[in-house]
Amino acid sequence: MLFNTLSKYFEKLETTSKRLELVDILSKLFIESDSAEIGKICYLIQGRVAPFFEPVEMGMAESTIAQAVGKAFGRHKEDVIKSYRKLGNMGLAAKELATKAKRLTIKALSVSEVFGELRKIADYSGEGTVEKKVSTLAELLKKLDPISVKHVVNIPLGTLRLGIGDPTVMDALSLAKHGDKSLRPVIENAYNKTSDLGYVAETFFKKGISGIKNIKLVVGKPIRPALAERLPSAEEAVKRLGQEFAAEPKFDGFRVQVHLDRTRRQAGPVSSFPPASARSSKRSPQPDSESVDLRAVGSPSTAATRQPFVQLYSRNLENTTHAFPDLVKGVIEEVGAKIAILEGEAIAYNPQTEEFLPFQETTKRRRKYKIEEMAQKLPLVMFAFDLLYLNGKDISVQPYRERRKLLESIVKKDGKVVRLAEERVLHKAEDISKFFNEAISEGLEGLMLKKLDSPYVAGGRGFHWIKFKRAQSGELTDTVDCVLLGVYSGRGKRTAFGVGGLLVGVYDEKRDEFVTISRVGTGLTDEEFRKVNEISKHLRLSHKPARVNSKIEPSFWIEPKIVLEIYADEITRSPVHTAGWDPSTGSGFALRFPRLVKFREADKRAEDATTVKEVKKLYQNQFKKGR
């Protein structure tokens, strides 16, 4: 396919916000595609040249893009920036300059050719990188028509903004190859195992339905995490889980998925600092181990230049390996398996006082600079709670109780960094309450309750896992993870912040869109108002995003990427919000007296926010409590 053809489809996608139309346009695009390019097209739709979990970035800011555009079309960098400020989008500025320029080199480049040049730009490193990126992009732009120039320029800046979610792409893939959307669940299952939409699409086009049904877990491709349901009481949990179930402490840290393969090697020295001090841990009971002899497989703690393959992924599938060298070191030294995929929760820990630190402290570890210095100040402990893959075998389909036994067999007994999350097998509501109170007294969030006979449901939410959290003041038994959709301009004191209030929403899984649930003007510190202002500068839009369903208009819209944890007194019905909209009553769900608890942009994607289905359950649970 010619890249110009893809660009024309991008133009069509930009002009609609209706999901059915988006699916129809995409399916026609996919019908015109072949197996050699379908994966690349899926990445480009996401504004990427690799899956999200691969740390492959174009590494070009507005200034260097403007330099490349100017070089391509014979203009000064300042002229490009002036046009950009006037039009509000670098792609539109580049398109305008490309239209005016006299060029003799426009060529009919294919999708694969353009993709290859963009990937080349992303892969440049070392001395002279900036000059190479600018020159390569400029040469590419010279060969493209104005519409293609617009979209190519927006890709490295992350401003393509087609408004397409993964479910929409999966529906379109099914429609293109099968004539309807019935294969969506099969495609989604393969995607949940690999988190790689391009890989799944290419496999589907090359090998058909049997090909994607046979997709297995792959070390190095993160599995979309299983999610938990919420219930209002211990009694309700027992009804769902049965007379015997597992319970673990719920840590207020960040989720980590570990991929380990000692048969592969990767460059990079293992961190030389010592692991976190041991905690007298009633939270880390250790069974008899059948683990691999760590001395036999090696524990390279010196300045090795090649080490076992270890990759760490966050809850939102971001590769965070570089940020946590202490966890990497801990995995190498304390996990006795040759090949494994395991999950845990990492939390900052004070080895002197033996106490867990708040989430706000833990998030300070997510950084690009002074990484080892901060690791010394805020050491992490990862509590492993599940095992999905072991020595070549996918064990995610096995019952939880079997996965737990295998997990216990590979985690080192006296581990300082990687420890087992405590597990208790409980039988009644009173057991839950007792363990819950113990967890709360240690500063933890609550409990995770698990069915003993359930498989690991990648990317799925269900009553195989139930989160049982501490109730704060008010009627709700849990917070709501909301997506920032818009900003209201500040007044009075808030004029200096640039932000006076927020419009937030939740995720509607059925429609693959974000629906409004509240305005938020309280619970933010001055610093947080300033933070929202900084975020909005980079994600501000001149129009309502394609995937947002709203009846109200903020001062300006924000690209739905940032997740905020919100607490409210209760959930009510409102005629102005669209979450769970009921045409018969003319109302949707709304949060009463909402206030910000914390930012969750570090560990949650917008699609991982609270869903309409969950909000409905929280609403109904209020009445079960006697309201």
C-alpha positions in Angstrom: 0.0 0.0 0.0 1.2 3.5 -0.8 1.7 5.7 2.2 -0.4 8.4 0.5 -3.4 5.9 0.5 -2.9 5.4 4.3 -2.8 9.1 4.8 -6.1 9.6 3.0 -7.6 7.0 5.4 -6.1 9.0 8.3 -7.9 12.1 7.0 -11.2 10.2 7.0 -10.6 8.9 10.5 -9.9 12.4 11.8 -13.2 13.8 10.6 -15.5 11.4 12.5 -16.1 10.7 16.1 -18.7 8.0 15.6 -17.4 4.6 16.5 -19.3 2.6 13.9 -18.0 4.9 11.2 -14.4 4.5 12.6 -14.8 0.7 12.5 -16.1 0.8 8.9 -13.3 3.1 7.7 -10.6 1.0 9.4 -12.1 -2.3 8.0 -11.9 -0.9 4.5 -8.3 0.2 5.1 -7.4 -3.3 6.4 -9.1 -4.9 3.3 -6.7 -3.0 1.1 -3.7 -4.1 3.3 -1.6 -7.2 3.1 0.1 -9.4 5.7 3.5 -7.8 5.1 2.3 -4.3 6.2 -0.8 -4.8 8.4 1.3 -4.9 11.5 3.1 -1.7 10.6 -0.2 0.0 9.8 -1.6 -1.0 13.3 1.5 0.5 15.0 1.2 3.7 12.9 -2.5 4.1 13.8 -1.3 4.1 17.4 1.3 6.8 16.5 4.1 4.3 17.0 6.8 2.4 15.2 6.7 -0.4 17.7 4.3 -1.8 20.3 3.7 0.3 23.3 5.7 -1.8 25.6 8.9 -1.5 23.6 11.0 1.5 24.7 11.3 2.8 21.1 10.7 6.5 20.9 11.4 8.9 18.0 13.2 11.3 20.3 12.3 14.4 18.5 10.8 17.5 20.2 9.0 20.4 18.5 12.2 22.3 18.0 14.0 19.5 16.2 10.9 18.7 14.1 10.7 22.3 13.1 14.3 22.2 12.1 13.7 19.1 9.9 10.6 20.7 8.3 12.5 23.9 7.6 15.4 21.9 6.1 13.0 19.9 3.9 11.1 22.9 2.4 13.8 25.6 2.4 12.5 27.7 5.3 14.1 28.9 8.5 13.2 27.0 11.7 11.6 30.2 13.1 9.2 30.4 10.1 8.1 26.8 10.9 7.5 27.6 14.5 5.6 30.8 13.6 3.3 28.8 11.4 2.9 26.1 14.1 1.9 28.7 16.6 -0.7 30.1 14.2 -2.2 26.7 13.2 -1.8 25.0 16.6 -0.5 21.7 15.1 3.0 21.0 13.7 1.6 18.6 11.1 -0.7 21.3 9.7 2.2 23.8 9.6 4.4 21.3 7.7 1.5 20.5 5.3 1.1 24.3 4.6 4.8 24.7 3.9 5.0 21.5 1.8 2.1 22.8 -0.4 3.8 26.1 -1.0 7.3 24.6 -1.7 8.4 23.9 -5.2 9.5 20.3 -5.2 10.6 17.9 -7.9 11.2 14.8 -5.7 7.7 13.7 -4.6 7.7 9.9 -4.8 5.1 7.2 -4.3 6.6 5.7 -1.2 5.0 2.6 0.3 3.9 2.2 3.9 6.8 -0.1 4.6 9.3 2.4 3.2 8.0 5.3 5.3 7.8 3.0 8.4 11.4 1.9 7.8 12.6 5.5 7.7 10.7 6.4 10.9 12.1 3.4 12.7 15.6 4.3 11.5 15.1 7.7 13.2 14.0 6.1 16.4 17.0 3.7 16.4 19.7 6.4 16.0 21.9 6.7 19.1 25.3 8.0 20.0 27.3 11.0 18.8 25.6 13.1 16.2 22.1 11.6 16.8 20.2 14.8 16.6 21.7 15.8 13.2 21.0 12.3 11.8 17.4 12.4 13.0 16.9 15.9 11.5 18.5 15.0 8.2 16.7 11.7 7.8 13.3 13.2 8.6 13.9 16.1 6.2 14.9 13.8 3.4 11.7 11.7 4.0 9.5 14.8 4.0 10.9 16.0 0.7 9.6 12.9 -1.0 6.0 13.0 0.4 2.9 14.8 -0.7 1.5 17.5 1.7 -1.2 15.2 3.3 1.4 12.5 4.0 3.8 15.2 5.4 1.2 16.3 7.9 0.7 12.8 9.3 4.4 11.8 9.3 5.3 15.0 11.2 2.6 14.3 13.9 3.8 10.7 14.6 7.1 11.6 16.4 5.3 14.3 18.4 2.5 12.0 19.5 -0.1 14.3 18.0 -1.6 12.0 15.4 -4.8 11.8 17.5 -7.0 9.7 15.3 -9.2 8.9 18.4 -9.0 5.1 17.9 -8.9 2.6 20.8 -7.6 -1.0 20.6 -11.2 -2.4 20.7 -12.1 -0.4 17.6 -9.1 -1.8 15.8 -9.9 -5.4 16.8 -13.5 -5.0 15.6 -12.3 -3.6 12.3 -9.8 -6.5 11.9 -12.6 -9.0 12.4 -14.9 -7.1 10.0 -12.2 -6.9 7.3 -11.3 -10.7 7.3 -14.5 -12.3 8.4 -17.3 -9.9 7.3 -18.6 -9.3 10.8 -17.3 -8.6 14.4 -17.7 -12.1 15.7 -14.0 -12.9 15.8 -13.3 -9.9 18.1 -13.2 -12.2 21.3 -10.6 -14.5 19.7 -8.5 -11.5 18.5 -8.8 -9.9 21.9 -7.7 -13.1 23.7 -4.5 -13.2 21.5 -3.9 -9.5 22.2 -4.3 -10.0 26.0 -1.6 -12.6 25.9 0.9 -10.5 24.0 -0.2 -6.8 24.3 1.1 -6.4 20.7 -1.7 -5.4 18.3 0.6 -5.3 15.3 1.9 -8.9 16.0 -1.7 -10.2 16.4 -2.9 -8.5 13.2 0.0 -9.9 11.2 -0.5 -13.4 12.5 -4.2 -13.1 11.7 -3.5 -12.0 8.2 -0.9 -14.6 7.6 -2.3 -17.6 9.4 -6.0 -16.9 9.8 -8.2 -17.7 12.8 -6.2 -20.8 13.7 -3.0 -18.7 13.8 -4.3 -16.3 16.5 -5.9 -19.1 18.4 -2.5 -20.7 18.7 -0.7 -17.5 19.9 1.1 -18.3 23.2 2.6 -16.3 26.0 6.0 -14.9 24.9 8.8 -13.9 27.3 9.4 -10.2 26.4 5.8 -9.4 25.4 3.8 -8.3 28.5 0.5 -10.0 29.3 -2.4 -7.7 29.9 -3.0 -7.8 33.6 -5.9 -9.6 35.2 -8.3 -7.1 37.0 -10.3 -7.4 40.2 -14.0 -6.8 40.9 -15.3 -4.9 43.9 -17.9 -5.9 46.4 -19.4 -4.0 49.3 -19.0 -6.5 52.1 -17.1 -9.6 53.3 -20.4 -11.5 53.3 -20.9 -10.7 49.6 -17.3 -11.8 48.8 -17.9 -15.2 50.5 -21.0 -15.7 48.4 -19.0 -15.2 45.2 -15.8 -17.1 46.3 -17.2 -20.1 48.1 -16.3 -21.7 51.4 -12.5 -21.7 50.7 -10.5 -18.9 49.1 -7.2 -17.2 49.2 -6.5 -13.7 50.7 -3.4 -11.6 50.2 -2.5 -8.1 51.5 -3.3 -5.3 49.0 -0.2 -3.1 48.7 -0.5 0.6 47.7 2.4 0.4 45.3 2.7 -0.3 41.6 2.2 -3.5 39.7 5.2 -5.1 38.2 5.2 -7.9 35.6 8.7 -9.6 35.5 10.0 -11.5 32.4 13.1 -13.5 33.1 15.0 -15.7 30.7 18.4 -17.0 31.8 19.0 -18.6 28.4 19.1 -15.2 26.8 21.5 -12.4 27.6 21.2 -8.6 27.4 23.7 -5.8 27.6 24.0 -3.7 30.7 25.8 -3.9 34.1 23.9 -5.2 37.0 23.5 -2.5 39.7 26.3 -2.6 42.3 24.3 -1.3 45.3 23.2 -3.7 47.9 19.6 -5.0 48.0 17.1 -3.6 50.5 17.6 -4.6 54.1 15.7 -7.6 55.3 12.4 -7.0 57.1 11.4 -9.4 59.8 8.7 -10.7 57.7 5.6 -12.4 58.9 4.5 -11.3 55.5 6.9 -13.6 53.7 6.3 -17.3 54.7 8.5 -19.5 52.6 7.7 -23.2 51.8 10.2 -25.9 51.0 11.8 -24.8 47.7 12.2 -26.7 44.5 13.8 -23.7 42.9 16.7 -23.8 40.5 20.1 -23.6 42.3 20.9 -20.0 42.0 24.6 -20.7 42.4 24.4 -23.0 39.4 22.7 -20.5 37.1 24.9 -17.6 38.4 24.2 -14.4 40.3 26.2 -11.8 38.5 26.5 -9.1 41.1 29.8 -7.7 39.9 30.2 -5.3 36.9 29.1 -7.8 34.3 28.5 -6.5 30.8 26.1 -9.2 29.9 23.3 -10.4 32.2 20.3 -12.7 32.0 17.4 -11.2 30.1 15.1 -9.4 32.5 12.3 -7.0 31.6 9.9 -5.2 33.9 6.5 -4.0 32.8 4.1 -1.7 34.5 0.3 -2.1 34.9 -0.1 0.0 31.7 2.4 -2.2 29.8 5.2 0.4 29.9 8.7 -1.1 29.9 10.2 0.2 33.2 13.3 -2.0 33.4 15.7 1.0 33.3 14.1 2.7 36.2 14.4 -0.2 38.7 17.9 -1.7 38.6 17.4 -2.9 42.2 14.4 -5.0 41.2 16.4 -6.4 38.2 19.2 -7.3 40.5 16.7 -8.8 43.0 15.1 -10.9 40.3 18.4 -12.3 39.0 19.6 -13.2 42.5 16.4 -14.3 44.2 14.1 -15.9 41.6 15.2 -19.5 41.0 13.9 -20.2 37.6 15.5 -20.4 34.2 12.5 -18.8 32.4 9.5 -17.2 34.1 6.9 -14.6 33.9 5.6 -13.5 37.3 3.7 -10.7 38.8 4.1 -8.6 41.9 3.5 -5.3 43.6 6.5 -3.1 44.3 6.3 -0.7 47.2 8.8 1.7 48.7 10.1 0.5 52.0 12.0 2.1 54.9 14.5 -0.6 56.1 15.3 1.3 59.3 11.7 1.5 60.6 10.5 -1.5 58.7 7.5 0.3 57.4 5.8 0.6 54.0 5.7 4.1 52.5 2.7 5.9 50.9 2.1 5.6 47.2 3.3 9.2 46.6 6.7 8.1 47.9 6.8 5.0 45.8 6.1 6.9 42.6 9.2 9.0 43.2 11.1 5.9 42.0 9.7 6.3 38.5 12.3 8.6 37.0 14.8 9.0 34.1 17.7 10.5 36.0 19.6 9.8 39.3 18.0 6.4 39.3 20.6 4.6 41.5 20.8 7.5 43.9 17.0 7.4 44.4 17.2 3.6 44.7 19.5 4.0 47.7 17.1 6.5 49.3 13.9 4.6 48.5 14.6 0.9 48.1 11.8 -1.2 46.7 10.4 -4.5 47.8 8.4 -6.5 45.3 5.8 -8.9 46.7 5.3 -11.6 44.2 1.7 -12.8 44.0 1.3 -14.8 40.8 3.2 -16.9 38.3 2.1 -17.2 34.6 4.9 -18.9 32.8 7.6 -21.3 34.0 10.4 -22.9 32.0 8.7 -23.0 28.7 5.2 -23.8 29.9 2.2 -21.5 30.0 0.7 -22.0 33.5 -1.8 -19.1 33.4 -4.5 -21.7 32.5 -3.8 -23.7 35.7 -5.9 -23.0 38.9 -4.6 -20.3 41.2 -3.7 -22.8 43.9 -1.3 -24.6 41.5 0.3 -21.4 40.3 0.8 -20.3 43.8 2.6 -23.5 44.7 4.9 -23.1 41.7 5.6 -19.5 42.7 6.6 -20.6 46.2 9.0 -23.0 44.7 11.0 -20.4 42.8 11.2 -17.4 45.1 14.3 -17.5 47.3 13.6 -18.2 51.0 15.6 -15.3 52.4 15.0 -12.8 49.5 15.5 -9.2 50.4 14.0 -7.6 47.3 11.7 -10.2 45.8 9.4 -11.8 48.5 6.2 -13.8 48.5 3.1 -11.9 49.3 1.6 -13.5 52.3 -1.3 -15.8 51.5 -3.9 -17.2 53.8 -6.6 -19.6 52.9 -9.8 -18.3 54.5 -13.3 -19.7 54.9 -15.7 -17.1 56.2 -16.5 -13.4 56.5 -15.0 -13.1 60.0 -11.7 -14.4 58.6 -11.7 -11.6 56.0 -12.4 -8.9 58.6 -9.6 -10.1 60.9 -7.0 -10.3 58.1 -8.2 -7.0 56.7 -7.7 -5.2 60.0 -4.2 -6.6 60.3 -3.4 -5.3 56.8 -4.8 -1.8 57.6 -2.8 -1.6 60.8 0.4 -2.0 58.8 -0.5 0.9 56.5 -1.7 -1.3 53.6 -4.8 -0.7 51.4 -6.7 -3.9 52.3 -6.9 -7.4 50.8 -7.1 -9.2 47.5 -9.4 -12.2 47.6 -8.9 -15.0 45.0 -10.8 -18.1 43.9 -8.5 -21.1 44.4 -9.6 -22.9 41.3 -9.6 -19.9 38.9 -7.2 -19.5 35.9 -5.4 -16.2 35.3 -7.8 -14.1 33.2 -5.5 -11.9 31.1 -7.0 -8.5 30.5 -10.2 -9.5 32.1 -12.2 -8.4 35.1 -14.2 -10.9 37.1 -15.1 -12.4 40.5 -12.1 -14.7 40.4 -10.3 -11.8 42.0 -12.0 -9.3 44.4 -10.4 -6.3 45.9 -11.5 -5.4 49.4 -10.2 -1.9 50.2 -10.3 0.3 53.2 -13.4 2.5 53.3 -12.7 6.2 53.8 -15.2 8.7 55.2 -18.4 8.8 53.3 -20.6 6.2 51.7 -18.4 4.8 48.9 -16.3 1.8 49.8 -13.8 2.6 47.1 -12.3 5.4 45.1 -13.0 5.8 41.4 -10.2 6.0 38.8 -11.2 8.8 36.4 -9.8 10.0 33.2 -9.0 13.7 32.8 -11.1 14.9 29.8 -11.1 18.7 30.1 -10.0 21.7 32.0 -11.9 24.8 33.2 -9.9 28.0 33.3 -9.0 29.4 36.7 -10.6 32.4 38.4 -9.4 34.4 41.4 -6.5 32.8 43.0 -6.5 30.0 40.5 -5.9 32.3 37.6 -2.2 32.0 38.3 -2.5 28.2 38.0 -4.2 28.3 34.6 -6.7 25.7 35.9 -9.8 26.2 38.0 -11.4 22.8 37.7 -11.4 19.5 35.9 -13.9 17.5 33.8 -13.4 13.8 34.4 -14.9 10.7 33.1 -14.8 6.9 33.2 -14.4 4.2 30.5 -17.3 2.7 28.7 -16.0 -0.7 27.6 -18.9 -1.6 25.3 -18.6 1.6 23.3 -14.8 2.1 23.6 -15.3 5.7 24.7 -14.9 7.9 27.7 -18.1 9.3 29.4 -18.3 12.2 31.8 -19.0 11.6 35.5 -17.9 14.7 37.4 -16.4 18.2 37.6 -13.7 18.4 40.2 -12.7 21.7 41.8 -11.6 20.6 45.3 -9.0 18.3 46.8 -6.2 19.7 44.7 -3.2 21.5 46.3 -1.6 24.5 44.6 1.1 22.2 43.3 -1.4 19.8 41.8 -3.3 22.6 40.1 0.1 23.6 38.5 0.7 20.0 37.6 -2.6 19.8 35.7 -1.7 23.0 33.9 1.6 21.6 32.8 0.0 18.3 31.6 -2.7 20.2 29.7 -0.1 22.2 27.7 1.1 18.9 26.1 -2.3 17.2 25.7 -4.6 20.2 25.0 -6.9 19.9 22.0 -8.9 22.4 20.0 -11.9 20.1 19.7 -13.6 17.3 21.6 -11.7 14.0 21.3 -13.3 11.4 19.0 -13.7 8.9 21.9 -15.3 11.3 24.4 -19.1 11.4 24.9 -20.0 14.6 26.8 -23.0 16.9 27.1 -21.0 19.7 28.7 -18.1 21.7 27.4 -15.0 22.6 29.4 -12.8 25.6 28.7 -10.6 23.3 26.7 -10.4 19.5 26.0 -7.5 17.2 27.0 -6.5 14.1 25.1 -7.7 11.3 27.4 -4.5 9.8 28.8 -4.2 10.9 32.4 -5.8 8.9 35.2 -6.8 10.5 38.5 -8.0 8.7 41.6 -11.1 10.4 42.9 -13.0 10.0 46.1 -16.6 11.1 46.6 -19.3 10.9 49.2 -21.6 9.0 46.9 -22.7 8.3 43.4 -25.9 10.0 42.2 -27.9 10.4 39.0 -27.4 13.6 36.9 -29.0 15.0 33.8 -25.7 16.5 32.6 -23.3 13.5 32.8 -23.1 10.6 30.3 -21.7 7.8 32.3 -24.3 5.0 32.3 -26.8 7.2 30.4 -30.4 6.0 30.8 -32.7 7.5 28.1 -35.7 6.5 30.1 -34.7 8.8 33.0 -32.6 11.3 31.0 -29.7 10.9 33.5 -26.3 9.4 34.0 -24.1 8.7 37.0 -22.3 11.5 38.8 -19.9 11.8 41.8 -21.2 13.9 44.7 -18.6 16.0 46.4 -15.6 14.6 44.5 -12.0 15.4 45.5 -8.7 14.3 44.1 -6.8 11.6 46.0 -3.8 11.2 43.7 -2.5 11.1 40.1 -2.3 7.6 38.6 -0.8 8.5 35.2 2.3 6.5 36.1 0.7 3.1 36.4 -2.6 3.2 34.6 -3.7 3.7 31.0 -6.9 5.6 30.3 -8.6 2.4 29.3 -7.7 0.9 32.7 -9.8 3.5 34.5 -12.9 2.6 36.3 -15.6 1.3 33.9 -19.2 2.2 33.6 -20.1 -1.3 34.7 -18.1 -0.9 37.9 -19.7 2.5 38.6 -23.1 0.9 38.3 -22.1 -1.7 40.8 -20.8 0.9 43.2 -24.1 2.8 42.8 -26.1 -0.3 43.6 -23.9 -1.3 46.5 -24.8 2.0 48.2 -28.4 0.8 48.5 -27.4 -2.7 49.7 -25.7 -1.0 52.7 -29.1 0.3 53.7 -29.2 3.7 52.1 
